[in-house]
Amino acid sequence: MRLRWVIFSITVLALVLVAAVVVVQKPERGEFCTVRVGGTFAHVDLEQGQWASLIAAIARGRELPPRAVSIAVATAFQESKIHNIDYGDRDSVGLFQQRPSQGWGTREQIMDPHYAIGRFYDALVEVDDFESMEITKAAQRVQRSAYPGAYAAHEDDARALASALTGFSPAAFTCQIQPGPTGNPQSVADDIETAFGTLSPSVGDSAVRIHLRGEGSDRRIRGWAIAHYAVANAKRLHVSRVTFDGRHWTAAQSPDGWQHASEAPSSSVTIYLN
């Protein structure tokens, strides 16, 4: 009998200790990105946020309108869920499920998102009046999909992402991430210039500052496009803080999104890496 009580007591104590550990240990918060524009709220994973931001950055580098980004993001949503996948129908691969056999490039080229996005825009600008065309029709003219109506399901989310990531909706895009190791400022500067084109950033020991040319609303729009891109890629580039236009975002407090910060000027975007 006494042995039973000893075993029972040990079992109860073990359960109490396990319960205490469960209570004390906080589960790791999830990592994802969100965008809120008007009445539209979209939730995407980090890879989707990364590629959507690159789609927007390349469009800005080519001086394409936000409508082009909406079309491209809606297409990528439908074709790959905005993931750079290495499989698909027949020989389709990549963000847009482009096919080597249909002249989009080699498999290796298409698997490079910079190349794939560029090729998509090459085809889109050949579509007359794509800016005034319905998203589904413009996407179909580029893709020649067997299910053209499917693009419509992603229109609202694509428009919201395009508006934020091209800079027309300030502080509307944010990501929640776990803080990581310190990044490399030069790598961050090179990455952003590859995405947007020549920006001539100033690179310091622990930060990258991008001085914005131009005046007024255009400078502010460009700045928010860059700031949102930095947040969308913060996990990959090990960014700890981004400041611009009276706001800041930090990896450590990323669940809070963009916060007011009086020291953040509208003349430059600063990306910190520690």
TORFIRO-364344 format. One record per residue (C-alpha): residue number from 1; residue in three letters; x, y, z. Coordinates in nm, 4 decimals, padded with zeros to 6 digits, always signed. Layout:
N
<site n="NUM" res="ala" east="X" north="Y" up="Z"/>
...
//
This chain:
274
<site n="1" res="met" east="+00.0000" north="+00.0000" up="+00.0000"/>
<site n="2" res="arg" east="+00.2778" north="+00.2385" up="+00.1000"/>
<site n="3" res="leu" east="+00.4543" north="+00.1682" up="-00.2330"/>
<site n="4" res="arg" east="+00.1378" north="+00.2638" up="-00.4212"/>
<site n="5" res="trp" east="+00.1218" north="+00.5948" up="-00.2354"/>
<site n="6" res="val" east="+00.4867" north="+00.6640" up="-00.3097"/>
<site n="7" res="ile" east="+00.4332" north="+00.5956" up="-00.6804"/>
<site n="8" res="phe" east="+00.1139" north="+00.8034" up="-00.6806"/>
<site n="9" res="ser" east="+00.2884" north="+01.0940" up="-00.5051"/>
<site n="10" res="ile" east="+00.5796" north="+01.0884" up="-00.7501"/>
<site n="11" res="thr" east="+00.3386" north="+01.0830" up="-01.0452"/>
<site n="12" res="val" east="+00.1404" north="+01.3788" up="-00.9115"/>
<site n="13" res="leu" east="+00.4600" north="+01.5744" up="-00.8445"/>
<site n="14" res="ala" east="+00.5839" north="+01.5050" up="-01.1972"/>
<site n="15" res="leu" east="+00.2554" north="+01.6275" up="-01.3455"/>
<site n="16" res="val" east="+00.2704" north="+01.9439" up="-01.1359"/>
<site n="17" res="leu" east="+00.6257" north="+02.0133" up="-01.2505"/>
<site n="18" res="val" east="+00.5313" north="+01.9587" up="-01.6158"/>
<site n="19" res="ala" east="+00.2341" north="+02.1903" up="-01.5759"/>
<site n="20" res="ala" east="+00.4580" north="+02.4525" up="-01.4171"/>
<site n="21" res="val" east="+00.7021" north="+02.4309" up="-01.7096"/>
<site n="22" res="val" east="+00.4149" north="+02.4667" up="-01.9561"/>
<site n="23" res="val" east="+00.2927" north="+02.7764" up="-01.7726"/>
<site n="24" res="val" east="+00.6390" north="+02.9341" up="-01.7432"/>
<site n="25" res="gln" east="+00.7540" north="+02.8647" up="-02.0984"/>
<site n="26" res="lys" east="+00.5986" north="+03.1024" up="-02.3501"/>
<site n="27" res="pro" east="+00.5264" north="+02.9560" up="-02.6916"/>
<site n="28" res="glu" east="+00.7153" north="+03.1190" up="-02.9740"/>
<site n="29" res="arg" east="+00.5025" north="+03.3734" up="-03.1528"/>
<site n="30" res="gly" east="+00.4124" north="+03.3037" up="-03.5115"/>
<site n="31" res="glu" east="+00.5842" north="+03.4755" up="-03.8021"/>
<site n="32" res="phe" east="+00.3731" north="+03.6328" up="-04.0753"/>
<site n="33" res="cys" east="+00.2924" north="+03.9602" up="-04.2515"/>
<site n="34" res="thr" east="-00.0294" north="+04.1587" up="-04.2751"/>
<site n="35" res="val" east="-00.1621" north="+04.4443" up="-04.4835"/>
<site n="36" res="arg" east="-00.4611" north="+04.6644" up="-04.4073"/>
<site n="37" res="val" east="-00.5869" north="+04.9093" up="-04.6696"/>
<site n="38" res="gly" east="-00.9360" north="+05.0507" up="-04.6381"/>
<site n="39" res="gly" east="-01.1684" north="+04.7638" up="-04.5581"/>
<site n="40" res="thr" east="-00.9296" north="+04.4950" up="-04.6819"/>
<site n="41" res="phe" east="-00.7137" north="+04.2983" up="-04.4396"/>
<site n="42" res="ala" east="-00.4807" north="+04.0326" up="-04.5837"/>
<site n="43" res="his" east="-00.2604" north="+03.7856" up="-04.3990"/>
<site n="44" res="val" east="+00.0400" north="+03.6298" up="-04.5788"/>
<site n="45" res="asp" east="+00.3361" north="+03.4176" up="-04.4730"/>
<site n="46" res="leu" east="+00.6926" north="+03.5503" up="-04.4817"/>
<site n="47" res="glu" east="+00.7748" north="+03.4043" up="-04.8222"/>
<site n="48" res="gln" east="+00.4610" north="+03.5535" up="-04.9723"/>
<site n="49" res="gly" east="+00.5500" north="+03.8898" up="-04.8193"/>
<site n="50" res="gln" east="+00.9042" north="+03.8672" up="-04.9548"/>
<site n="51" res="trp" east="+00.8022" north="+03.7960" up="-05.3131"/>
<site n="52" res="ala" east="+00.5094" north="+04.0404" up="-05.3108"/>
<site n="53" res="ser" east="+00.7486" north="+04.3139" up="-05.1978"/>
<site n="54" res="leu" east="+00.9918" north="+04.2217" up="-05.4748"/>
<site n="55" res="ile" east="+00.7110" north="+04.2309" up="-05.7315"/>
<site n="56" res="ala" east="+00.6329" north="+04.5855" up="-05.6140"/>
<site n="57" res="ala" east="+00.9985" north="+04.6950" up="-05.5999"/>
<site n="58" res="ile" east="+01.0747" north="+04.5792" up="-05.9532"/>
<site n="59" res="ala" east="+00.7642" north="+04.7581" up="-06.0797"/>
<site n="60" res="arg" east="+00.8818" north="+05.0812" up="-05.9158"/>
<site n="61" res="gly" east="+01.2260" north="+05.0352" up="-06.0702"/>
<site n="62" res="arg" east="+01.0594" north="+05.0055" up="-06.4103"/>
<site n="63" res="glu" east="+00.8284" north="+05.3013" up="-06.3350"/>
<site n="64" res="leu" east="+00.5205" north="+05.0824" up="-06.3756"/>
<site n="65" res="pro" east="+00.1929" north="+05.1846" up="-06.2079"/>
<site n="66" res="pro" east="+00.0473" north="+05.0128" up="-05.8996"/>
<site n="67" res="arg" east="-00.2071" north="+04.8486" up="-06.1313"/>
<site n="68" res="ala" east="+00.0738" north="+04.6383" up="-06.2783"/>
<site n="69" res="val" east="+00.1620" north="+04.5210" up="-05.9271"/>
<site n="70" res="ser" east="-00.2013" north="+04.4313" up="-05.8534"/>
<site n="71" res="ile" east="-00.2141" north="+04.2199" up="-06.1681"/>
<site n="72" res="ala" east="+00.1184" north="+04.0505" up="-06.0970"/>
<site n="73" res="val" east="+00.0370" north="+03.9747" up="-05.7314"/>
<site n="74" res="ala" east="-00.3099" north="+03.8391" up="-05.8176"/>
<site n="75" res="thr" east="-00.1514" north="+03.6174" up="-06.0819"/>
<site n="76" res="ala" east="+00.1153" north="+03.4877" up="-05.8441"/>
<site n="77" res="phe" east="-00.1517" north="+03.4214" up="-05.5792"/>
<site n="78" res="gln" east="-00.3432" north="+03.2014" up="-05.8200"/>
<site n="79" res="glu" east="-00.0501" north="+03.0295" up="-05.9872"/>
<site n="80" res="ser" east="+00.1751" north="+02.9497" up="-05.6892"/>
<site n="81" res="lys" east="+00.0225" north="+03.1107" up="-05.3783"/>
<site n="82" res="ile" east="+00.3182" north="+03.3527" up="-05.4173"/>
<site n="83" res="his" east="+00.5696" north="+03.0772" up="-05.3447"/>
<site n="84" res="asn" east="+00.8705" north="+03.0114" up="-05.5642"/>
<site n="85" res="ile" east="+00.7885" north="+02.6457" up="-05.6247"/>
<site n="86" res="asp" east="+00.9948" north="+02.4100" up="-05.8407"/>
<site n="87" res="tyr" east="+00.7008" north="+02.2054" up="-05.9707"/>
<site n="88" res="gly" east="+00.3685" north="+02.2531" up="-06.1483"/>
<site n="89" res="asp" east="+00.1537" north="+02.1426" up="-06.4385"/>
<site n="90" res="arg" east="+00.3775" north="+01.9824" up="-06.6999"/>
<site n="91" res="asp" east="+00.6978" north="+02.1936" up="-06.7039"/>
<site n="92" res="ser" east="+00.5561" north="+02.4942" up="-06.5153"/>
<site n="93" res="val" east="+00.7708" north="+02.6330" up="-06.2320"/>
<site n="94" res="gly" east="+00.8200" north="+02.9447" up="-06.0247"/>
<site n="95" res="leu" east="+00.6043" north="+03.2276" up="-05.8965"/>
<site n="96" res="phe" east="+00.3960" north="+03.2548" up="-06.2127"/>
<site n="97" res="gln" east="+00.4207" north="+02.8913" up="-06.3224"/>
<site n="98" res="gln" east="+00.5942" north="+02.9969" up="-06.6421"/>
<site n="99" res="arg" east="+00.6881" north="+02.7170" up="-06.8813"/>
<site n="100" res="pro" east="+01.0255" north="+02.6788" up="-07.0540"/>
<site n="101" res="ser" east="+00.8488" north="+02.5041" up="-07.3412"/>
<site n="102" res="gln" east="+00.6448" north="+02.8198" up="-07.4044"/>
<site n="103" res="gly" east="+00.9459" north="+03.0462" up="-07.4335"/>
<site n="104" res="trp" east="+00.9564" north="+03.2007" up="-07.0860"/>
<site n="105" res="gly" east="+01.3210" north="+03.1012" up="-07.0364"/>
<site n="106" res="thr" east="+01.5111" north="+02.8080" up="-06.9000"/>
<site n="107" res="arg" east="+01.3967" north="+02.6321" up="-06.5839"/>
<site n="108" res="glu" east="+01.6909" north="+02.7820" up="-06.3964"/>
<site n="109" res="gln" east="+01.6046" north="+03.1326" up="-06.5159"/>
<site n="110" res="ile" east="+01.2373" north="+03.1024" up="-06.4246"/>
<site n="111" res="met" east="+01.3273" north="+02.9806" up="-06.0758"/>
<site n="112" res="asp" east="+01.5047" north="+03.3146" up="-06.0208"/>
<site n="113" res="pro" east="+01.2229" north="+03.5444" up="-05.8951"/>
<site n="114" res="his" east="+01.3947" north="+03.8579" up="-06.0278"/>
<site n="115" res="tyr" east="+01.3988" north="+03.7061" up="-06.3758"/>
<site n="116" res="ala" east="+01.0456" north="+03.5633" up="-06.3537"/>
<site n="117" res="ile" east="+00.8956" north="+03.8924" up="-06.2356"/>
<site n="118" res="gly" east="+01.0793" north="+04.0833" up="-06.5078"/>
<site n="119" res="arg" east="+00.9531" north="+03.8456" up="-06.7758"/>
<site n="120" res="phe" east="+00.5979" north="+03.8797" up="-06.6447"/>
<site n="121" res="tyr" east="+00.6198" north="+04.2576" up="-06.6728"/>
<site n="122" res="asp" east="+00.7787" north="+04.2309" up="-07.0174"/>
<site n="123" res="ala" east="+00.4658" north="+04.0471" up="-07.1311"/>
<site n="124" res="leu" east="+00.2225" north="+04.2695" up="-06.9400"/>
<site n="125" res="val" east="+00.3402" north="+04.5964" up="-07.0940"/>
<site n="126" res="glu" east="+00.2730" north="+04.4452" up="-07.4362"/>
<site n="127" res="val" east="-00.0974" north="+04.4209" up="-07.3445"/>
<site n="128" res="asp" east="-00.2754" north="+04.7291" up="-07.4766"/>
<site n="129" res="asp" east="-00.4576" north="+04.9285" up="-07.2074"/>
<site n="130" res="phe" east="-00.3702" north="+04.6862" up="-06.9287"/>
<site n="131" res="glu" east="-00.4020" north="+04.9726" up="-06.6794"/>
<site n="132" res="ser" east="-00.7741" north="+05.0101" up="-06.7479"/>
<site n="133" res="met" east="-00.8422" north="+04.6408" up="-06.8056"/>
<site n="134" res="glu" east="-00.9993" north="+04.4127" up="-06.5458"/>
<site n="135" res="ile" east="-00.7317" north="+04.2311" up="-06.3472"/>
<site n="136" res="thr" east="-00.8606" north="+03.8917" up="-06.4564"/>
<site n="137" res="lys" east="-00.8501" north="+03.9862" up="-06.8241"/>
<site n="138" res="ala" east="-00.5029" north="+04.1409" up="-06.8034"/>
<site n="139" res="ala" east="-00.3668" north="+03.8402" up="-06.6155"/>
<site n="140" res="gln" east="-00.5227" north="+03.6054" up="-06.8696"/>
<site n="141" res="arg" east="-00.3685" north="+03.7947" up="-07.1609"/>
<site n="142" res="val" east="-00.0262" north="+03.7280" up="-07.0080"/>
<site n="143" res="gln" east="-00.0789" north="+03.3783" up="-06.8700"/>
<site n="144" res="arg" east="-00.3229" north="+03.2112" up="-07.1121"/>
<site n="145" res="ser" east="-00.4636" north="+03.0141" up="-06.8207"/>
<site n="146" res="ala" east="-00.7211" north="+02.7359" up="-06.8541"/>
<site n="147" res="tyr" east="-00.9076" north="+02.8966" up="-06.5610"/>
<site n="148" res="pro" east="-00.9023" north="+03.2737" up="-06.6230"/>
<site n="149" res="gly" east="-01.1839" north="+03.3467" up="-06.3777"/>
<site n="150" res="ala" east="-00.9763" north="+03.2150" up="-06.0879"/>
<site n="151" res="tyr" east="-00.7675" north="+03.5328" up="-06.0713"/>
<site n="152" res="ala" east="-01.0712" north="+03.7290" up="-05.9495"/>
<site n="153" res="ala" east="-01.0620" north="+03.5557" up="-05.6098"/>
<site n="154" res="his" east="-00.7374" north="+03.7366" up="-05.5283"/>
<site n="155" res="glu" east="-00.8179" north="+04.0872" up="-05.6524"/>
<site n="156" res="asp" east="-00.8902" north="+04.2559" up="-05.3187"/>
<site n="157" res="asp" east="-00.5826" north="+04.1164" up="-05.1416"/>
<site n="158" res="ala" east="-00.3641" north="+04.1927" up="-05.4451"/>
<site n="159" res="arg" east="-00.4837" north="+04.5542" up="-05.4594"/>
<site n="160" res="ala" east="-00.4177" north="+04.6029" up="-05.0881"/>
<site n="161" res="leu" east="-00.0676" north="+04.4563" up="-05.1121"/>
<site n="162" res="ala" east="+00.0062" north="+04.6612" up="-05.4233"/>
<site n="163" res="ser" east="-00.1119" north="+04.9840" up="-05.2610"/>
<site n="164" res="ala" east="+00.1003" north="+04.9300" up="-04.9506"/>
<site n="165" res="leu" east="+00.4123" north="+04.7851" up="-05.1110"/>
<site n="166" res="thr" east="+00.4323" north="+05.0554" up="-05.3777"/>
<site n="167" res="gly" east="+00.4132" north="+05.3151" up="-05.0997"/>
<site n="168" res="phe" east="+00.0678" north="+05.4595" up="-05.1660"/>
<site n="169" res="ser" east="-00.0699" north="+05.3347" up="-04.8304"/>
<site n="170" res="pro" east="+00.1729" north="+05.4423" up="-04.5538"/>
<site n="171" res="ala" east="+00.2414" north="+05.2139" up="-04.2568"/>
<site n="172" res="ala" east="-00.0123" north="+04.9659" up="-04.3942"/>
<site n="173" res="phe" east="+00.2182" north="+04.6639" up="-04.4263"/>
<site n="174" res="thr" east="+00.3939" north="+04.4987" up="-04.1337"/>
<site n="175" res="cys" east="+00.5492" north="+04.1659" up="-04.0397"/>
<site n="176" res="gln" east="+00.5666" north="+03.9843" up="-03.7075"/>
<site n="177" res="ile" east="+00.8980" north="+03.8010" up="-03.6691"/>
<site n="178" res="gln" east="+01.1330" north="+03.6587" up="-03.4106"/>
<site n="179" res="pro" east="+01.4413" north="+03.8822" up="-03.3685"/>
<site n="180" res="gly" east="+01.7449" north="+03.7186" up="-03.5267"/>
<site n="181" res="pro" east="+02.1213" north="+03.7685" up="-03.5514"/>
<site n="182" res="thr" east="+02.2756" north="+04.0931" up="-03.6699"/>
<site n="183" res="gly" east="+02.2717" north="+04.1380" up="-04.0455"/>
<site n="184" res="asn" east="+02.5304" north="+04.2777" up="-04.2841"/>
<site n="185" res="pro" east="+02.4658" north="+04.6420" up="-04.3852"/>
<site n="186" res="gln" east="+02.6363" north="+04.6085" up="-04.7231"/>
<site n="187" res="ser" east="+02.4311" north="+04.2979" up="-04.8068"/>
<site n="188" res="val" east="+02.1132" north="+04.4864" up="-04.7186"/>
<site n="189" res="ala" east="+02.2134" north="+04.7841" up="-04.9341"/>
<site n="190" res="asp" east="+02.2975" north="+04.5564" up="-05.2281"/>
<site n="191" res="asp" east="+01.9697" north="+04.3672" up="-05.1930"/>
<site n="192" res="ile" east="+01.7575" north="+04.6820" up="-05.1939"/>
<site n="193" res="glu" east="+01.9437" north="+04.8304" up="-05.4903"/>
<site n="194" res="thr" east="+01.9002" north="+04.5078" up="-05.6853"/>
<site n="195" res="ala" east="+01.5269" north="+04.5226" up="-05.6183"/>
<site n="196" res="phe" east="+01.4606" north="+04.8939" up="-05.6798"/>
<site n="197" res="gly" east="+01.7470" north="+05.0029" up="-05.8999"/>
<site n="198" res="thr" east="+02.0056" north="+05.2691" up="-05.8163"/>
<site n="199" res="leu" east="+01.9352" north="+05.4323" up="-05.4795"/>
<site n="200" res="ser" east="+02.2903" north="+05.5204" up="-05.3649"/>
<site n="201" res="pro" east="+02.2419" north="+05.4226" up="-04.9997"/>
<site n="202" res="ser" east="+02.4824" north="+05.5281" up="-04.7248"/>
<site n="203" res="val" east="+02.6226" north="+05.2188" up="-04.5523"/>
<site n="204" res="gly" east="+02.7436" north="+05.2383" up="-04.1926"/>
<site n="205" res="asp" east="+02.8657" north="+04.9848" up="-03.9411"/>
<site n="206" res="ser" east="+02.5162" north="+04.8947" up="-03.8231"/>
<site n="207" res="ala" east="+02.2708" north="+05.0771" up="-04.0477"/>
<site n="208" res="val" east="+02.1797" north="+05.1609" up="-04.4048"/>
<site n="209" res="arg" east="+02.0350" north="+05.5046" up="-04.4819"/>
<site n="210" res="ile" east="+01.8592" north="+05.5745" up="-04.8086"/>
<site n="211" res="his" east="+01.8313" north="+05.9454" up="-04.8852"/>
<site n="212" res="leu" east="+01.5206" north="+06.0140" up="-05.0918"/>
<site n="213" res="arg" east="+01.5349" north="+06.2356" up="-05.3943"/>
<site n="214" res="gly" east="+01.2459" north="+06.4490" up="-05.5109"/>
<site n="215" res="glu" east="+00.9901" north="+06.6516" up="-05.3243"/>
<site n="216" res="gly" east="+00.6530" north="+06.6178" up="-05.1585"/>
<site n="217" res="ser" east="+00.4232" north="+06.3213" up="-05.2033"/>
<site n="218" res="asp" east="+00.6378" north="+06.1390" up="-05.4589"/>
<site n="219" res="arg" east="+00.9333" north="+06.1254" up="-05.2182"/>
<site n="220" res="arg" east="+00.7057" north="+06.0033" up="-04.9387"/>
<site n="221" res="ile" east="+00.5528" north="+05.7333" up="-05.1580"/>
<site n="222" res="arg" east="+00.8975" north="+05.6121" up="-05.2644"/>
<site n="223" res="gly" east="+01.0095" north="+05.6090" up="-04.9032"/>
<site n="224" res="trp" east="+00.7177" north="+05.3956" up="-04.7872"/>
<site n="225" res="ala" east="+00.7789" north="+05.1486" up="-05.0694"/>
<site n="226" res="ile" east="+01.1380" north="+05.1050" up="-04.9489"/>
<site n="227" res="ala" east="+01.0403" north="+05.0955" up="-04.5804"/>
<site n="228" res="his" east="+00.7753" north="+04.8303" up="-04.6415"/>
<site n="229" res="tyr" east="+01.0226" north="+04.6279" up="-04.8487"/>
<site n="230" res="ala" east="+01.2723" north="+04.6365" up="-04.5610"/>
<site n="231" res="val" east="+01.0083" north="+04.5054" up="-04.3207"/>
<site n="232" res="ala" east="+00.8891" north="+04.2383" up="-04.5648"/>
<site n="233" res="asn" east="+01.2467" north="+04.1091" up="-04.5871"/>
<site n="234" res="ala" east="+01.3525" north="+04.1780" up="-04.2280"/>
<site n="235" res="lys" east="+01.3707" north="+03.8115" up="-04.1304"/>
<site n="236" res="arg" east="+01.5853" north="+03.7192" up="-04.4307"/>
<site n="237" res="leu" east="+01.8127" north="+04.0239" up="-04.4065"/>
<site n="238" res="his" east="+01.8293" north="+04.0267" up="-04.0233"/>
<site n="239" res="val" east="+01.6883" north="+04.3787" up="-03.9965"/>
<site n="240" res="ser" east="+01.6183" north="+04.4928" up="-03.6410"/>
<site n="241" res="arg" east="+01.4557" north="+04.8341" up="-03.6978"/>
<site n="242" res="val" east="+01.3222" north="+05.0534" up="-03.9784"/>
<site n="243" res="thr" east="+01.2455" north="+05.4251" up="-03.9415"/>
<site n="244" res="phe" east="+01.0724" north="+05.6645" up="-04.1799"/>
<site n="245" res="asp" east="+00.8231" north="+05.9500" up="-04.1871"/>
<site n="246" res="gly" east="+00.7580" north="+05.9737" up="-03.8143"/>
<site n="247" res="arg" east="+00.7195" north="+05.5961" up="-03.7694"/>
<site n="248" res="his" east="+00.9361" north="+05.3028" up="-03.6749"/>
<site n="249" res="trp" east="+00.9097" north="+04.9243" up="-03.6843"/>
<site n="250" res="thr" east="+01.1237" north="+04.6939" up="-03.4722"/>
<site n="251" res="ala" east="+01.1747" north="+04.3188" up="-03.4858"/>
<site n="252" res="ala" east="+01.1618" north="+04.2936" up="-03.1072"/>
<site n="253" res="gln" east="+00.8209" north="+04.4650" up="-03.0948"/>
<site n="254" res="ser" east="+00.7011" north="+04.3526" up="-03.4351"/>
<site n="255" res="pro" east="+00.3573" north="+04.2371" up="-03.3092"/>
<site n="256" res="asp" east="+00.2861" north="+04.6081" up="-03.2472"/>
<site n="257" res="gly" east="+00.3511" north="+04.6998" up="-03.6109"/>
<site n="258" res="trp" east="+00.4492" north="+05.0562" up="-03.7038"/>
<site n="259" res="gln" east="+00.4773" north="+05.2911" up="-03.4048"/>
<site n="260" res="his" east="+00.5079" north="+05.6669" up="-03.3877"/>
<site n="261" res="ala" east="+00.8673" north="+05.7952" up="-03.3674"/>
<site n="262" res="ser" east="+00.9342" north="+06.1683" up="-03.3809"/>
<site n="263" res="glu" east="+01.3020" north="+06.1135" up="-03.4712"/>
<site n="264" res="ala" east="+01.2179" north="+05.9397" up="-03.8015"/>
<site n="265" res="pro" east="+01.2479" north="+06.1964" up="-04.0856"/>
<site n="266" res="ser" east="+01.0598" north="+06.1853" up="-04.4148"/>
<site n="267" res="ser" east="+01.3757" north="+06.2652" up="-04.6114"/>
<site n="268" res="ser" east="+01.5391" north="+05.9238" up="-04.5623"/>
<site n="269" res="val" east="+01.4654" north="+05.5615" up="-04.4758"/>
<site n="270" res="thr" east="+01.7001" north="+05.4136" up="-04.2157"/>
<site n="271" res="ile" east="+01.7410" north="+05.0390" up="-04.1748"/>
<site n="272" res="tyr" east="+01.9173" north="+04.9191" up="-03.8606"/>
<site n="273" res="leu" east="+02.0836" north="+04.5815" up="-03.8148"/>
<site n="274" res="asn" east="+02.1491" north="+04.5543" up="-03.4398"/>
//
